[in-house]
Amino acid sequence: MKKKLLIALIFGSLGITTEIFFTAFSRLIRDISMGNDLDLSLKGESYVWMFFIYCLIAPLFDLGYQKIKNLNIFIRMLIYGVIILFVEFIMGFLLDMIVGKCPWEYTSGITFFGYIRLDYIFFWMIFGFIIEKVYIVLNKRITLNL
């Protein structure tokens, strides 16, 4: 049980860190492409809620990875992208209902009720691939003798 909790906390930390880097570099690329003044502070952002949402990666991978691990990598990545979008939608909807507002409200791109951006599926596919590799390593390497 301690191993599963540690892995969930690692995924929470990895997810938040990735999101902060993604938002910082996305903003920089957008500013470059639009000819805006560059803000080289590379300020990224996320939400505390996201830590707990990213912690869900561990039990979700426990449930599904063994069933899809032998599929073609592209198919697995597509599955990851779709599942991530689905979880993002459900969590955005639940947060909207519970706290009165979804912390992330997509207003550009191909959005669905502002909870998800369908045009981000490629990024989520890559993130899912990275998560798969981290999941494999963590499950092989982490042993707790507490």
Contacts in CASP RR format, 6 or more apart in sequence:
PFRMAT RR
TARGET T0000
AUTHOR 0000-0000-0000
METHOD contacts of the structure
MODEL  1
MKKKLLIALIFGSLGITTEIFFTAFSRLIRDISMGNDLDLSLKGESYVWM
FFIYCLIAPLFDLGYQKIKNLNIFIRMLIYGVIILFVEFIMGFLLDMIVG
KCPWEYTSGITFFGYIRLDYIFFWMIFGFIIEKVYIVLNKRITLNL
2 144 0 8 1.000
2 146 0 8 1.000
3 142 0 8 1.000
3 143 0 8 1.000
3 144 0 8 1.000
4 58 0 8 1.000
4 59 0 8 1.000
4 62 0 8 1.000
6 142 0 8 1.000
6 144 0 8 1.000
7 58 0 8 1.000
7 135 0 8 1.000
7 138 0 8 1.000
7 139 0 8 1.000
7 142 0 8 1.000
8 55 0 8 1.000
8 56 0 8 1.000
8 57 0 8 1.000
8 58 0 8 1.000
8 59 0 8 1.000
9 55 0 8 1.000
10 134 0 8 1.000
10 138 0 8 1.000
11 54 0 8 1.000
11 55 0 8 1.000
11 57 0 8 1.000
11 58 0 8 1.000
11 131 0 8 1.000
11 134 0 8 1.000
12 50 0 8 1.000
12 51 0 8 1.000
12 52 0 8 1.000
12 54 0 8 1.000
12 55 0 8 1.000
12 57 0 8 1.000
13 51 0 8 1.000
13 54 0 8 1.000
14 54 0 8 1.000
14 131 0 8 1.000
14 134 0 8 1.000
15 50 0 8 1.000
15 51 0 8 1.000
15 54 0 8 1.000
15 57 0 8 1.000
16 46 0 8 1.000
16 50 0 8 1.000
16 51 0 8 1.000
16 54 0 8 1.000
18 127 0 8 1.000
18 130 0 8 1.000
19 45 0 8 1.000
19 46 0 8 1.000
19 50 0 8 1.000
20 44 0 8 1.000
20 45 0 8 1.000
20 46 0 8 1.000
21 44 0 8 1.000
22 123 0 8 1.000
23 44 0 8 1.000
23 45 0 8 1.000
23 46 0 8 1.000
24 42 0 8 1.000
24 43 0 8 1.000
24 44 0 8 1.000
25 42 0 8 1.000
27 39 0 8 1.000
27 42 0 8 1.000
27 43 0 8 1.000
27 44 0 8 1.000
28 38 0 8 1.000
28 39 0 8 1.000
28 40 0 8 1.000
28 42 0 8 1.000
30 36 0 8 1.000
31 37 0 8 1.000
31 38 0 8 1.000
31 39 0 8 1.000
32 38 0 8 1.000
47 103 0 8 1.000
47 104 0 8 1.000
49 91 0 8 1.000
49 95 0 8 1.000
49 103 0 8 1.000
50 103 0 8 1.000
53 87 0 8 1.000
53 88 0 8 1.000
53 91 0 8 1.000
56 87 0 8 1.000
57 131 0 8 1.000
57 135 0 8 1.000
58 135 0 8 1.000
60 83 0 8 1.000
60 87 0 8 1.000
61 131 0 8 1.000
61 132 0 8 1.000
61 135 0 8 1.000
65 132 0 8 1.000
65 135 0 8 1.000
68 75 0 8 1.000
68 76 0 8 1.000
68 79 0 8 1.000
69 76 0 8 1.000
71 79 0 8 1.000
73 129 0 8 1.000
76 129 0 8 1.000
76 132 0 8 1.000
77 125 0 8 1.000
77 126 0 8 1.000
77 128 0 8 1.000
77 129 0 8 1.000
78 125 0 8 1.000
80 124 0 8 1.000
80 125 0 8 1.000
80 127 0 8 1.000
80 128 0 8 1.000
80 129 0 8 1.000
80 131 0 8 1.000
80 132 0 8 1.000
81 121 0 8 1.000
81 124 0 8 1.000
81 125 0 8 1.000
81 127 0 8 1.000
81 128 0 8 1.000
82 121 0 8 1.000
84 124 0 8 1.000
84 127 0 8 1.000
84 128 0 8 1.000
85 116 0 8 1.000
85 118 0 8 1.000
85 120 0 8 1.000
85 121 0 8 1.000
85 124 0 8 1.000
88 115 0 8 1.000
88 116 0 8 1.000
89 112 0 8 1.000
89 113 0 8 1.000
89 115 0 8 1.000
89 116 0 8 1.000
92 102 0 8 1.000
92 103 0 8 1.000
92 104 0 8 1.000
92 115 0 8 1.000
93 102 0 8 1.000
93 113 0 8 1.000
93 115 0 8 1.000
95 101 0 8 1.000
95 102 0 8 1.000
95 103 0 8 1.000
96 102 0 8 1.000
96 115 0 8 1.000
102 114 0 8 1.000
102 115 0 8 1.000
104 115 0 8 1.000
105 114 0 8 1.000
106 114 0 8 1.000
106 115 0 8 1.000
106 116 0 8 1.000
106 117 0 8 1.000
107 114 0 8 1.000
108 117 0 8 1.000
109 117 0 8 1.000
109 119 0 8 1.000
110 117 0 8 1.000
110 118 0 8 1.000
110 119 0 8 1.000
111 117 0 8 1.000
111 118 0 8 1.000
112 118 0 8 1.000
END
